[in-house]
């Protein structure tokens, strides 16, 4: 069983303003978000996009998905910042339903965001589709996006792309009603559960549950049980990206545990 109290104390002792606000949201409180939202709004470009770390002037699909994730974690799923970000995501949708960064970034984008590269396109389509479907799962434009992903799904339940794209795609496909393909992805993830770190487990559980995968699903149940066993002595859940991400991972773990009923606010 996870020690929720020590996990919260770890966040309180080390979290920044956004992370403290996220904890308050989990506790059912209404944190003062004006300053946090102003900071996010000040970073947003006129077209609704956000700049990535790899180019301060770029209008990035991936970075915009990231900011939608931050806003959702703060309980902000509507409003001008969110709507403008979604509008930008739609603008990056290609004729075949896929999503890509602007081709002018080909020389500077990192591998996971590089235009014209299948691995990046599958990841970005999974990510953008995931966030657009949270508000518009019945939008016909997402049907082609779902079919683009389905067409690249192997019989082993895997895509030729990054690992985390699999649970983003599974959540997206489940949310838009492509249940058979979503289940194939879930089965593939279950086979590789033992290699996942705490940050990956928490991200996966939250992504799946956000789009309606049952907390009683065998993958979700097994992932949460493994997650609880990975808590550190000081309460944290460690990130494979380094200690600077441990507060974020601990918050994600708390959310995953709360989502399956392991603790109540």
N, C-alpha and C positions, 0 to 999 in steps of 0.2 A: 504494500500500500504506500502511495506517495505521501510525503510529508508536506502538505500544502502550506502550512504555516511558515515553515522555514523557506520555502520557495518564495512566498510573498515577501518575507523579510529580506531576502537576497535582492529582490527587485527594488524594494523601498530604499535599501542602502546604496544601490549602485545605478539605478535607472535615471535616465534623463527626463526632461519634461514630458515628452511624448510617451515614453514608456510608463511613467507614473500615471498619466492620464489613461492609458490602456488598462492598467491595473484597476483603476477606479471604475471603468466601464464593466470589467469582469465582475466587480463587486456590486453591480447594480446601482452605482451612483452616477451623478451627472457632473463630471468634472468641468471646470472652466476651460473651454476649448478656444476661446476667442484668439488668444495669442498664438496658440499652436496652428489654428486654421489660417491666421494671417500670414504666418511664416510659410506655410504651404502655398497659399495663394500668391504670395510674392515671388515664388519660384516658378509659377506656371506661366508658360508662354501664351501669347494672345490666341493661338489656335487650339489651346487646351492641353498641349503636350508639356512634358517636362524634359529637362536636359539629363543625360546620363553622366556617369563619372568619367567616361572616356572622351567627352567633348562638351564643354560647358555651353556651347552655342547650338548643339544639335537638338532636334525635335524627335525624341525617341519613343517608339512604341513600347519597348521593354520598360523604360523608366516610368512611363505613364501608367503601365500596369502595376508597377511597384507602388506608385503613389495611391492608386485606387485600393491596393491592399492595405496600406497604412491607414487610409481613411476608413475603410471597413472595420479595421481593428479598433478604431476610435468610436465606432458606432455611427459614422457619418456615411450614409448610403444615398443621400439626396442632396440637392443644393447646387449652386452655380459651379463650384469647383469640380464636383463629380460629373455633372452633365457636360461640361466643356471637355473634360477628359474622355468621356465616352464618345463624344462627337469626334474627337481626334482619332480614337481607335477605329471608328467606322471609316474614317477617311483613308486608313491604311489597308483596307480590305481590297484584295485583288479580284479579278474577274472570276477566277476559279474557286473563290471562297477563302483562300489562304490570306495570311497577314505577313507583311514584311516591312522592315525598315526601308527608308528612302534609299534608292540605289546610289545616290551621291555619297553615301556613307560607306561604300564598299571597301575603300582603302583604309578606313580608320576604325570601323566597328570590330569588336571582339568576335570570336568564332560563333558564339551563341546568338549574335545579332546581325551577322553578315548577310546582306541581301543576296538572293540567288543561290544560297546554299541550303540544300534540303534539310539538314539537321536543324539549322536555325529557323527555317520556315515552319517546320513541324512544331518546334518549341513555341515560337511566337504565335502561331495559330492556336495552339492549346491555351496559351496564356491570355491572349486577347479574347478568344471565344469564351473562356472561363469567366472573365470579368463582365463581358457584355451580357452573357446569359443570366447573370445574377439579377438583371433588371429587364431583360427582353428575351426570355428563353423561347417565346413563341414567334419571334421575328424570323420571317422567311429567309432573310439574308444569312442567318446562322445555319440554315439547313445545308447550304453549299459548303460552309466551313466545316461542319461535322462530316460531310461526305468526303471532303478532302482528307481529313484525318483517317477515316475508315478505310479509304483506298490505300493507305500506306501501312495499315496494321498487319503484322505478320501472324501466321497461324499460332505462334508461341505467345501471343499477347504482347508483343513488343513493337516499338517503333524504332527506326534507325535515327534516333536522336537522344537527347540528354535524359538522364534518369528521371529528374523531377518533372519533365514534360508528361510523363506517363500518368501521374496522379492528377495533374491539371487537366489533361485530356479526359481521364476517366470521370472526373467531376463534371466537366463540360458536357460530355456525351450522355452521362446519366441525366443531367439536368434538362437536356433537350429531347430526351426520349429514345436515344440510341442505346437501349438497355443491353442488348446482346453484345455489342462491341465494348461497352463500358464494363460488362462482366468479364469479358476476355482480358481486358487490361487489369482488372482487379485480381483475377486469377494469376496473371503473370507477376504482379506485384507481391502477391502472397508467397510465391515461390522464392522471392529474393528478400523476404522480410528480415532474415537474420543478418544481413549486411548493412542494414540501415542504422544510422546514428540517431541520437535523440532529436536533433533539429529536423532531420528528414522525416522521422516518424510523426512528430507533432504537426509539421506542415502538411503531410499527407492526410492525417486524420481530419484536420480542420478543413482542408480543401474538399474532401469527399463529403463530409457532413454538411458543409455549406450548400451543396447541391442536392441534398436529400438522400444520400446513401445512409442506410440505417446504422445506428450506433451498435446494433446487434449483429451486423455483418461480421463474418468470421475474420476478414482482414482487419477491420477496425478494432475488433475485440483483441486480436492477437497483437496488433500494433500498440495498443494502449498498455497491455500487460508487459510488453517488452520495454516500452517507454518508462513505466514506473520503476523498472529494475535498473534504469540508467541514471537515476537521480544521484547527485554527488552529496557528500557528507554535509556540505555547507548549504544545501538546499537547491543549488543551481542544477540546471540541465545543460550540459556542455554542448557547444556548437562545434562542428567539424571545421568551421571557418576561423576558429580562434576565440580567445577569451573575450574579445571586444564584442562578440555577438552573443555572449552567454545570457545577458539579460533578455534579449529578444527571444532566444530559444526557450528560456524559462517561462516567459509570458505565453509563448505558443503552447508549451506543455501544459500550463495551467488551463488554458482555454480548451485544449483537447480533453483534459481530464474533466473539466466542468461540462463539456458537451456530451460526454457519455455518462454523466451522473455520478462521477466519483467524488464530487464535492459541490456544495451549494454556496452561493454568496450569503 
